[in-house]
Amino acid sequence: MRHHDQVTSAPLPPVEFAAPLGGPRRFTTTTPTPIGELLLLGDGESITGLYMLPDHLYMPSIADDWVRDPGLFGELERQLDAYFAGELKVFDVPLAPRGTPFQLDVWRELSTVPCGVTTTYGAMALAIGKPTASRAVGAANGRNPISIILPCHRVVGANGSLTGYGGGLPRKMRLLDMERG
């Protein structure tokens, strides 16, 4: 496996997270993919969640105030189809993950890991200026609300081993294998 800190390619533009909107505007749909059904969440402007069904860790429960509206997620579904077909390397949809300032820093750093490349928790900790925080980086990755787009599946252990993944290790391995071609 190649590690992100050893890659010498042009840097990706930084991800800008949308500011949270006022009021509880919550929309949802599900979409089939080659790795199983995904739960998509949004606020009407941005993607707030992408979870692997049926048993993604830390998946929020969908309450009665969530509106099922597949039409709002058309662009994301088109990009997911292209990604799984091997035709898309970088997603271009507005994101609005909710988390602590530290989690947001980690998730921004996740967005810089190129498709087909892996990095380590330690390298991510160094990149965000917290060199002793590799375990905290791992915890933040575990709470990543927007799987695949914020590619926590591209983070591996210091020795290159596959470590925990909210969608399960078989899916993590499948995503990495697919991205490597």
C-alpha positions in Angstrom: 0.0 0.0 0.0 1.2 3.5 -0.8 0.8 6.0 2.0 -0.6 9.5 1.5 2.4 11.2 3.1 4.6 9.7 0.4 2.5 10.8 -2.6 3.8 13.6 -4.8 0.8 14.7 -6.8 -0.9 18.0 -7.1 -2.9 18.8 -3.9 -6.6 18.8 -4.1 -8.5 22.0 -3.3 -9.6 22.2 0.3 -13.1 21.1 1.1 -15.4 23.9 2.3 -18.1 22.8 4.6 -21.4 24.7 4.4 -22.5 26.6 7.5 -25.4 24.8 9.3 -28.8 26.2 8.3 -31.2 27.5 10.9 -34.1 25.3 11.7 -34.6 21.5 11.4 -34.7 20.9 7.7 -33.9 17.2 7.3 -34.2 15.2 4.1 -33.4 11.6 3.4 -33.4 8.9 0.8 -31.7 5.6 0.2 -29.9 4.5 -2.9 -28.5 1.1 -4.1 -24.8 0.7 -4.8 -22.4 -2.2 -5.5 -21.5 -2.2 -1.8 -25.1 -2.2 -0.6 -27.8 0.3 0.1 -26.7 3.8 1.3 -28.7 6.2 3.5 -28.3 9.8 2.2 -29.1 12.7 4.5 -29.3 16.4 3.7 -30.5 19.8 4.8 -31.9 20.9 1.4 -28.6 22.6 0.5 -25.8 20.2 1.5 -25.2 16.6 2.2 -25.1 16.0 6.0 -24.8 12.2 6.1 -24.0 9.1 4.0 -24.3 5.8 5.8 -24.1 2.2 4.8 -27.2 0.2 5.6 -28.2 -1.7 7.5 -25.7 -1.5 10.3 -23.4 1.5 9.9 -21.8 2.4 13.3 -23.1 5.7 14.8 -25.9 6.1 12.2 -28.5 8.5 13.4 -32.1 7.4 13.8 -34.5 8.9 11.3 -37.4 10.5 13.1 -40.8 11.5 11.9 -39.6 15.1 11.0 -37.3 13.8 8.3 -38.7 14.3 4.8 -38.2 11.5 2.3 -37.2 13.3 -0.9 -35.1 11.4 -3.4 -35.2 14.4 -5.8 -32.8 16.4 -3.6 -30.1 13.8 -3.9 -30.0 13.3 -7.7 -26.5 14.9 -8.2 -25.0 12.9 -5.4 -26.5 9.7 -6.8 -25.1 10.5 -10.3 -21.7 11.1 -8.7 -21.9 7.9 -6.7 -22.8 5.9 -9.8 -19.7 7.4 -11.6 -17.5 6.7 -8.6 -18.5 3.0 -8.5 -18.0 2.8 -12.3 -14.4 4.0 -11.8 -15.1 7.2 -13.6 -15.0 9.7 -10.7 -12.2 10.3 -8.3 -13.3 13.5 -6.5 -16.8 14.3 -5.4 -18.2 17.8 -6.0 -21.3 18.2 -3.8 -21.8 20.7 -0.9 -21.1 19.1 2.5 -22.3 20.1 5.9 -21.1 17.5 8.4 -21.8 18.3 12.1 -19.1 17.7 14.6 -16.6 19.2 17.1 -14.0 21.6 15.8 -11.4 18.8 16.1 -13.6 16.3 14.1 -14.1 19.0 11.4 -10.4 19.4 11.2 -9.9 15.7 10.8 -12.7 15.4 8.2 -11.2 18.3 6.2 -7.9 16.4 6.2 -9.7 13.3 5.0 -10.9 15.2 2.0 -7.3 15.7 0.8 -6.4 12.0 0.6 -6.5 11.1 -3.1 -8.5 8.3 -4.5 -6.5 5.1 -4.7 -4.1 6.2 -1.9 -4.0 5.4 1.8 -2.7 7.3 4.7 -2.3 6.5 8.4 -3.9 7.9 11.6 -0.4 9.2 12.6 0.1 11.0 9.3 -3.3 12.6 9.6 -2.5 13.7 13.2 0.7 15.3 11.9 -1.1 17.0 9.1 -3.6 18.7 11.4 -0.9 19.9 13.7 -1.6 17.4 16.5 1.2 14.8 16.3 0.3 12.9 19.4 -3.4 12.6 18.5 -3.5 9.6 16.3 -6.0 7.8 18.5 -8.2 10.9 18.6 -8.0 11.0 14.8 -9.1 7.4 14.7 -12.1 8.3 16.9 -13.0 11.2 14.7 -12.8 9.0 11.6 -15.1 6.6 13.3 -17.7 9.4 13.7 -17.4 10.6 10.1 -21.0 11.2 9.1 -20.3 11.3 5.3 -18.6 8.0 4.3 -17.0 7.6 0.9 -17.1 11.3 0.1 -15.0 12.1 3.2 -12.9 9.0 2.6 -12.2 7.5 6.0 -11.8 4.1 4.3 -8.5 5.4 3.0 -7.0 5.5 6.5 -5.1 2.5 7.7 -3.0 1.5 10.7 0.7 2.5 11.0 1.8 -0.9 9.7 -0.6 -0.7 6.7 -3.2 -3.0 8.3 -6.9 -2.4 7.7 -8.5 -1.1 10.9 -12.0 -0.3 11.9 -14.6 1.1 9.5 -18.1 2.2 10.2 -19.4 0.2 7.2 -17.4 -2.9 8.1 -14.0 -4.1 7.1 -15.2 -6.1 4.1 -16.6 -2.9 2.6 -13.5 -0.9 3.4 -11.4 -3.5 1.6 -13.8 -3.5 -1.4 -13.7 0.3 -1.7 -9.9 0.3 -1.5 -9.6 -2.5 -4.1 -12.0 -0.7 -6.4 -10.1 2.6 -6.1 -6.8 1.0 -6.9 -8.3 -0.5 -10.0 
